[in-house]
Amino acid sequence: MSHPVVFIGAGPGAADLITVRGARRLAEAEVVLFDALTDPGLRELAPRARWVDVGKRGFCHATGQTRINALLVKFAALGLRVVRLKGGDPSVFGRLEEELQALAAEGHTAEIVPGITAAIAAAAATQRPLTRRGSGRSVSLTTAMTRTGELQATRTADTEVFYMAGRQLAALSHRLRGAGWAPDTPVCVVSRAGCVDQLSSDHSVATLMEASVLHTGRPAVVAVGVGARALPGATPTARAGLQAPCRVESPARPVKTPSP
């Protein structure tokens, strides 16, 4: 009997940000292919499953997409209950399309369980609504880095949230001005959104490079425009951190993967 491969959005950071449906599907898994930024605490939800590290990290060693596709097809063909656990939401910069197509090409079905993406977690942590009545009607989620490693910036919405720009903040400042953002446009940077050690800092387009020291080496999202502006009297939790832990320890033992 074949089972659909379940793609689960683990959410950003702490394990308890996964949805109830996601937790239930994860508990049913026999094999879990997990991303680098998913909380190891999620293993407690599927302690008997086989966990396979297929993580991707910018500027670091990463599992090739072809390899991930092959493993998904391999385990699905064995009739196992397979979960593909992705950080954030699977459909937001998660290479979901390639993996769905690889499964479909071999006749395997899939289910997608949505998750909280980093932009939403950062907005919640800093108490800054991404949309604002009368002034912020549109939001764009944009990857700053292209497939070829080129840094890009755009101005397509009242609020633009850039992913994968943590190591390029000074260059992003220049690109934003080139895209038409005024130098005094508010910018909010949140790194490790959803984790106990999350950090936020406020800047303008002109001073964004100052965020590099605080957020160096940490996955970050950068909000620009209306949604980056602080609300009067708000008491964000981003600097103090959340109560839920976000563990980053390595697995106790390596997990072997079969050859595709």
Secondary structure, 3 states (H helix, E strand, C coil): CCCCEEEEECECCCHHHCCHHHHHHHHCCCEEEECCCCCHHHHHHCCCCEEEECCCCCCCCCCCHHHHHHHHHHHHHCCCCEEEEECECCCCCCCHHHHHHHHHHCCCCEEEECCCCHHHHHHHHHCCCCCECCCECCEEEEECECCCCCECCCCCCCEEEEECCCCCHHHHHHHHHHCCCCCCCEEEEEECCCCCCCEEEEEECCCHHHHHHHHCCCCEEEEEEHHHCCCCCCCCCCCCCCCCCCCCCCCCCCCCCCCC
